[in-house]
Amino acid sequence: MSEIVVVRDGSGPEVLLVHGGAGPRTTWGPVAPLAERWTLAYVHRRGYPPSPPPRERQDFEVDALDLAPLLVGSPHVVAHSYGVLGTLIAAASAPGSVRSLTLIEPPLNYLVPDDPEAARLERLGDTVLAHGIDTAPTQLREFLRLTGAPIGDGPLPKDVVAGVRRAHGGRPTSEARPDLDAIRDAGIPVLVTSGDHTPALERICDALADALNAERGVHPGAGHFVAAAPGFAERLETFLRKNLT
């Protein structure tokens, strides 16, 4: 497969930024000032130009294969949403190559198996991946609002429609089972963060933090796009500095 594109900016220790359903600029724009002290390596997942399109579909296992060679230099890794899935799989396969992990609102609903709200989140996400723009309008809009898409009551914006079409047919998040034990047992420093906008996601992040012996951060104010929330960049940099060695 053709290699994905990584755009680097800044100087200092490398921080690999892995986006989810939204592109790198939307996801990571608010942390761009960190390039004054860190090398920010913006991963462009398959289907997000200038990276090549996926051969068949968005797939977190393929993401993990793409990320594996990028871990050779032992970067810090920061991942958001769907991007967390491939990140965890890659990190579990080579835990000695990851300096630290920051994980933002991943769709790991199986971590709270008896939670009806998490189960609904999973069904919504899998439905949108399966049916794309043909998903029932009420379900589609509910999912888009939960994931932070900028929608109102009128027609969906063109960029939102494009994002739904790009995700259509992607591998369901319900199939992801990363080896969390391998990450915890390797002692990788982990920070799990969320935006305090959906109770089910808070419980998922709590469970993930428990499973990984991780630090836990909550930064409200930007919905699912936690990197844009007040205080996130400062908390991230504090965490990175603490784990430089």
N, C-alpha and C positions, 0 to 999 in steps of 0.2 A: 504494500500500500504506500501511496505517496505520504510524505511526512507532513504533519501539521505545522502551522506557522506560529512562532513565538516572537513577539515584538518586545524588545527590552528598552528600558528607559532608566536613567539615573546611574548611580554608582554606590558601591558598598555591597554588603551581603545580599545574596539573591533571594527574592521572595517570588515564588511561582504562584500566579493568580489564575485559578481555574473557574471560569464562569459556568452558569447553568443554562437555563432556557433563553435568557436575555444575553446579548453580546457583551464583550469585554468593556466597551466604552460605557454602556449603561450601568453595568454591574460595578465596575471598579473606578469610574471617574472620580468619586469623592475621595479616594485614597491616593490620587495621583501626586499630591504634594510630598508624600513619603519618599519620592524619587530623589529628594535632596540628600537623603542619607542611606537609601537602600536601592538596589537594582530591582526594579519591578519588571517581572517577566510575564507579559500578558499572553496567556495561552488562547489560541483561537481554535475551539473544538471543530471537528468536521462539520461542514455545512455552514460555517461562519467565515466568510471571506476575510483574508485571502487564503485560508485553508481550503483544501479540496472538499467536495461533497462526500458524504458517506456512500459506500458502495451500495448498501441496501437501506439502512435506517440508522437513526440515532441509537447508540448502544453503549451502555456504560462499560461493558467488557472491552470494546474497541477503544474507548477512551483510556482505559487502564493501560492497554498496550501502547497507545500513543504517549502516555505520560511516563512510562517506565524509563526510557532513555534520558528524560529530562531530570531524573532524580540522581544522576551520576555525580553531580557536583554537590550533593547534600544540601539542597535548598530548604528554606522554610516554605511551606505550602499552605495557601489560603484558598478554600473552595466554597462555592455557593450552590445550594439547591441540587439539581440533577448532577452538577459537576462534582459533588461530594462523593457520589457513588463510585465513579471511576478512580477518584483520588484514593479512597479507602482501599480499593482492590489493589491498586498499584503499591500503596504504602505497605500493605500486609505482605506483599510478595517480596519487598526489599526494605524491611523496616530500618535497617542500618543506614539507609541512604536518605532518610528524612530527618531534618534537624528539628522541625516542629510542624504541627498541624493546627490550622484554625478552620473550623467547620461551621458553616452558616446554614441553618434551617434545611437540613437534608430530608428527603422524602423516605425516611426509614420507618414507615408506619408499623412494621412488624415488631418493633421494640416495645410497643404498648398494645399487646394483642387483645386486651379486653376493653379497649377504649373505643366506643362507638363513633366518636367524632373523628378519630384518626382513621378508622375504617372507612368513613365517608370520604375523607380526604383522598384516601387511596383509590376508592372507586371513581371519584371524580377525575383524578389524574389519569388513571388507566383508560377511562372512557374518552377523554379528550385525545390521548395518544392514539387510541384506536380509530376514532371517527373524525378527528380534526375539526374543520370548520362546519361539518355536518352534525356535530354534537347538538343536542337539544339546546336552544338558545338560553334557557334559564340555567342549565347546568354549565354551559360554556362560560357565561358571564360570572357565575359564582366562582368557578375555578380561576378565571382571569383576575377577579378582584382579590382572591386569596393569594395569588402569586404576584400581586403588585402591578399588574398591567394598567396603563393609564386609559381607562375607559369611563365613559359617562353613560347616559341613557340613550344616546343616539347610535348611529351606525358605528361599528368598530373601526378604529383608526387603521389605515393601511399597513402601518408597521406591525400592529398587533396581529392583523390577519396574516401577514407574511410569517410572523413567528409561529402562529398556530399551524400553518401549512408546513413549515420546516420541521416541526415536532411530530407531525402526523405520521403514524406508523412506527414511531420510536419504541424501543424496548420498554415494556412496563416496569415502573419502579418496584412493583410488588415482587418482581423476580430477583431483586438484589439481596444478596446475603453476604456482605463483606466479612472477612475474618477479623472481627474486632479483638478476639483474644490475642492474635499475633501482634497487633498494634499495642495493646495494653501490656503484654508480657515483655515487649521490647523496650518499654519505658519511654516511648516517644512522648514528649510534652504535647499536650493537646488543649486547645481552647475551643469550647462549643458556645456559639452565640446565637441569639434569636432577637426578634423585634417586638415581642409582647403584643402581637396583633391577632393571634389565633390560639386559643387555649390548647388545642390538640398539638400544635407545633411546639408549644412550650413543654408539654409533657414528653414529646418525642425527644427534644433536646435534653431534657433532664435525664431521660433514660440512657441516651447516648453518652452523656457526661459520666454517668454512673458506670457504664460498661467500660469506659476507657480511662477511668480515674482522672478525668479532665477538669480543668478550670471551667467555670460557667459564667457567661456574660449575657446580660439582657440590655438591649439598647432600643427603646421605643422611639417612634417618631418618623420612621420611613417604611413601615410595613415590612414586606418580604425583602426589600432591598436594604438590608441591615447595614451594609457598608456606608450608606448615606446618612445613617442616624447620628445624632449628636453623641459625641464621646467615643464612637467606635474606633476611629483612626487612632486616637490616643491610647485606648485600651490595647489595640492590636500592637502598636509600637512598643508599649511597655512589655507585653508578652514576648515579642520578638527579641528585645534587648536582654530579657532575662534568660533567653535560651540561645545565646550566641555561641556557646561552646558545647 
